[in-house]
Amino acid sequence: MENRIMEDILLLQAIERYYSGAMQPAEKEYFEELRKNNPEIDQLAVEHQMFLQQLNNFSNRNNFKHNLIDVHAKLLSLGELNEGGELSTKAKVVSIWKKYKKVTGIAAAVGGGIALLISTLVAYFNPISPNVTKLGAQLKNQENQIAVLKNEIIKSKIPSKAEIKGGGSSFLIDGKGYLITNAHVVEGATSASVFNGEGKEFSAAIAYVNAEQDLAILKINDAEFEPVKNLPYGIKNNIGNIGEEIYTIGFPNFPRTDIVYNVGYLSSKIGYNGDTVAYQIQMNANHGNSGGPIFNKRGEVIGVLSTKLSKADGVSFAIKSKNIFQLVNDLKTADSTASNIKINTSTKLNDEDRVTQIKKIEHYVYMVKAYRN
């Protein structure tokens, strides 16, 4: 028993040295090989990384609170604040009520208007479900106004009078221009534009939607799009394993087209409230990540990022990739022009390191802007 405890302590020390950059190159290479060949050690390393991140976040919050307390104490000592006691002689009190009564009334009216506006915005951006938040970027008046202004500056393929309904991420499943995203990303929209990581825009049609499974297929129908002969990644048709490391790349900073990488692990084969269509994953996700691919370490797509738990940091959910195959079959049945879709199931990234995998994948992940004419 004591030997086991000592081994665990030494392993945790090694993990901390790995993440702090204290390992020598040869030692680091050996440790990475050990992670690759031992799923238990790999899972422990991922969990410990998450734990260190949570500690760091907790420390930052505490430091911020202490700074606020220090500033508050300093302001009290200088007489700049009063908490109900006698006013400091340093603070001059001038009776200006009569002189500025009208101004005060106007300020109160403006303040009430601002409060009403804030309440409206809070009510809008709060999710309908108290537990699960969709990750698609929902846009309203401000974003639509910005889109109109941008159209005046940069010629966009989105019609100037179109209403932006939402946005997120997507990825190619067929080199002829077929992409997967979430149904809630295109909810209420009639068309879409997709953008690669370099900001190049392509017009796309909403080819098929399954709202129940929260999946949708887009088809790029733009003459400027160059079909891809071979996608480097494959779509997995079976279920991933609990504890395996996963990662995603997408556009959490929507509507900016800077692509972002994030890492985590698969924590359950069942989604929220027993949902068998989805996985539960331990991964931080933001609005705009919705519809992004979830890869395992071999470069296979095992899921489509969709929602997150509202009141728990890092708990997200992804639709299982095996559902993509049924979705494509449904599209083929509904539209004969889609009969030539071929989903790639083999990966060419198995022997590549993570950096190389991402470099080869990022060209096929697109940001989505869904709109209604």
N, C-alpha and C positions, 0 to 999 in steps of 0.2 A: 504493500500500500504506500509506504514511504517512498519507495523507488518510483512509483507511478506519479506521486505528487511532485517529486523532484524533476522528473522528465517533463511534466507539464510546465513547471516553472521555467526550465531551461528553454523549452519550445517558445513560450511567450516572450522570453528575453530575446530569442533569436528573431521573432517576428517584429518586435519593437526596433531592433537594430536594423532590420531590413527596411522598414518604413522610414526610419530616421536617416537612412543613407550611410550608416556606420559600417556596413559590411564591405570587405574587400571584394574586388571583382570576381575572384575565383569562388569565394564563399557565397556571394550573391547568386552566381550561376548554379552552384550546387543546390542552394535553397529553392530556386525557381524550378529546377528539375524535380526536386522532392515534392513540391506542390503539384506539379503536373502529374506525377505518378501516384500521389496519395490524396484522394479526395477529402479525407478527414482533416488532414493538415491544411489543405487548400481552403476548406470551409472555415476552419479556425482562424486562418489568416484574414479572410474576408470579414468575418464577424469582429475580429479584434480591430481591424481598420475602422469599421463602423463605430465601434466602442470609443476609439481614440477621437474620432470626429465628433461624437456626441459630447465627450469630455471637453474638447476644445470649444464647442459651441456654448456649453455650460459656463466655461471659464470666461468667455467673451461677454456673455450676458451679465455675469457677476461683476466683472470689471466695469461694465457700463453702469450698473446700478451704483457701485461704489463711487464712480466719478460724479454721478448725479447727486449723491449724498454729500460729497465734498463741496460741490458747487453750491448746493443749497445752504450748507453750513456757512460757507464763505459769504454768501449774499446776506444771510441773517446777521452775521457779525458786522458787516459794513452798513447795516441799516437799510439795505435795498429791498428787503422783504419784511413783511409784518404778518404774524400769525395770530392776530387777535389781541395782542397785548397793547400797551401804550405805544403810541407812535414815537419813533426815535426823533430826537431834535435835529438829526441830520436830514430828515425827510420833510420838506416844506409842503404844507397842505394849503391849497388855494381853493376857495369856494367858487366854482365856475358853473354851477348848475343853471342859474338864471341866464347867464351869458350864452351858454352853449346848449340850452334846452332843446332847441330845434335840431341842432346837429346830432345830439344824443338820440333823439327820436328817429332820425334818418339812419343812424348807425345801428339802432336796434332792429329797424326794418330790414336793413341789409343783412345783419347777422341772422335774422330769422330766415331770410331767403337762402343764405348759405347753408344753414342747418337743414332746411328742407331739401336742398340739392344734395347734400351729403347723405341724408337719409335715403333719398331715392337711389343714389349710386350704390350704397351699401345693400339695399334691398335687391337691386338688380344683380349685383355680383355675387351675392350669397347663393350657393347651390340649392336646387329644389330639394334634393335629398340632404338630410342633416348629417349623413355619414360618409357618402361617397361623392367625390368631386370629379366631373368630367374634365379632362385635360385639354380639350379643344379650346382655342382662343376665340371667345365670343366677342364680337365687335358691335358697338352701337353708334350713336350720333357722332361722338368725337372722332372715332376711327374712320367713319364714312366721310366726314368732312376732310380729314387728313388725306384720305384716298383721292378725293376730288382734287385737292390742291396738288397732290403728287402727279395726277394725270395731266394737270396743266403745265407742269414743269418737265416731266418725263413721259413720253408717249407709252402708255401701258396698254396691254391687250385686254384689260378689263374695261368695259364700256364706262364712260365718264359718269353716266347716270345710274349705274348699277349700285345695288345695295349689298355691301359686304355682310355676309351672314355668319362667317366663322373661318377658322383656319387651324392648321396643325402641321403634321409631318406625314410623309408617305414614302413608299419605296417600290421599285420595280419588281414585278414577279415574272415578267416576260419582256424581253428586249424590244418587242415591237411597240412598247409604250403603255403597257398595262401596269397600273399601280394599285397598291392596297393602302387604304387609310381606314379611319373609323367612320361609322355612319353619322355620329353626332358632329363630326367635323364639317360635313356637307349638309347638315339638317336645314331644310328650308331654302336650299340653294338650287339653282337650275343649271349652273355651269361652274367651272373653276379655272384658275390659272395656277400652274405649278412652277416653282423656281428651284434651280440647282444651287449648290453652295457658292457659285460664282455670281449669283444674282440674275442669271439668264432666265427669261420667262417663256413659258410655253402654254398655249391654250389647251384645255382638256375638257372632256365630256364626263359627266357622271353616268357611268355605264350600268352600274347595278348597285343596289343598296339592300342590305339585310339589317333592319333596325333592331331586330330581336337579338342578334348576335353582335351588334354594333360594329359591323364591317361594311366596307364599300369598295367598289372597284372604279377607278378612273381610267380613262383612255386618252392619252396625248394624241391630239389630232391636228398638230401643228407642222407645217411644211418645213420649218427650221429644225425640227427634231430629227436627229440621226439615230436610227435603230441600232441596238446593241446586239452583237452576234452571240456573245456568251457572258452571262452574269457570273461574277466570281464566287458568289455565295449560293447555297441551296436552301430550299424551304423544307423543313423537317415535317414528316407526316406521322410522327409518333410523339409521345409525351417526353418532356425533359425530366431530369432527375433532381430531387430535392437536394439542396446544398451546392449545386454546381454554379460556378461563377458565370454571370451573364453581363452583357453591356448593351447600350443603345447609343445611337447617334441620331440627332434630330434638330429641331428648331425651337427650343424652349423660349428664345428671345423674340418670338413672333411679334411684329412683322419683319424684324431684321433677318437677313439671310446668312447669319453666321452660324455654322454648324457646330454642335456641341456634343461632346462625348460624356457618358456617365456609366458608372459600373455598379454592380450589386450582385445578388445571388437569388436563386429560386428558393422560396421559403415554404411553399405549399403547392400541391397539385390541384387544389381547389380554390376558387376565387371567393369573393365576398358573399357571405350568407349561403354557403354551400353551392355556389355557381360552378357547375362542372365544365362550362365553356371556357373558363379563364383559370389562370394561375394567380397565386399571390406571390409577389416578389418584393424583396427588400431593396429599394432603390428610390432615391430622391427624384421627383419628376415635377415639372412645371407646366403651366399652360403653354401649349405649342408643341409639347412632346407627343400629344395624342396622335396615334396613327403611325408612330415610329417603330422600326423593327427592333426586336429583342434577339440578340445573337448569343449563342454559347461560345465557348473558347475555341471551338473548331471552325467558327465562321458560318454556322448554320442558323437560319431564322427559326426560332422556337415559339415566337409569339409576336403580338402587336400590342404595344403599350396603349392603354385606354383610360383608366381611372386611377384615383388614389384615395386613400382613407383621409377624410377631412381633418380628424382630430388626432392623427398619429403621424409623426415625422417618418418619412421613408417607407411607408407601407403603401405599395401600389399594386395594380392588377393589369394583367395582359391577356388578351384573347389568344388561346392556343392556336398555333400555326396550322394544325391539321384541319381547322375549320375553313382555311383558305381554299382547300381543294374542293370542298362541297360548294363553296361560294362560286368558284369558277365553273363548276358543272352546272349550277343554276343559271349562270349567265349564258352559257352555251345553249342551254335549253330555251332561254328566252330570246336570244339573239343569234341567228345563224351566222352572222358576220364575225362572231367571236369564236367560231369553231376551231380556229387555228392557234388558240392560246396553248402554250406549252410551259408548264411550271418546271423550273429547274430544281432537281432534288439533290444534286451532288455539289459539294463545295470544293473549291480549289485553294482554300485558305487554311487547310488543316495543319500544314507544317510552317505556317507563317507566324511571326510574332505579332503582338497586338497592334503595334504602330503600323506595320506593313498591312495588316488586315484592314485597318481603318482607311488607309490611303487608297486601297483598292475598292472599298465599299462606298466611300462618301460621294462618289460621282453618281450613284444610283439612288440616293436618298434626296427627296424633294420636299420643299415647303409648299403647303397648299393654302390658297386663298379662295374660298368658296363664295359665290355671289349670286344674286337674283337680278335678272334684267327688269 
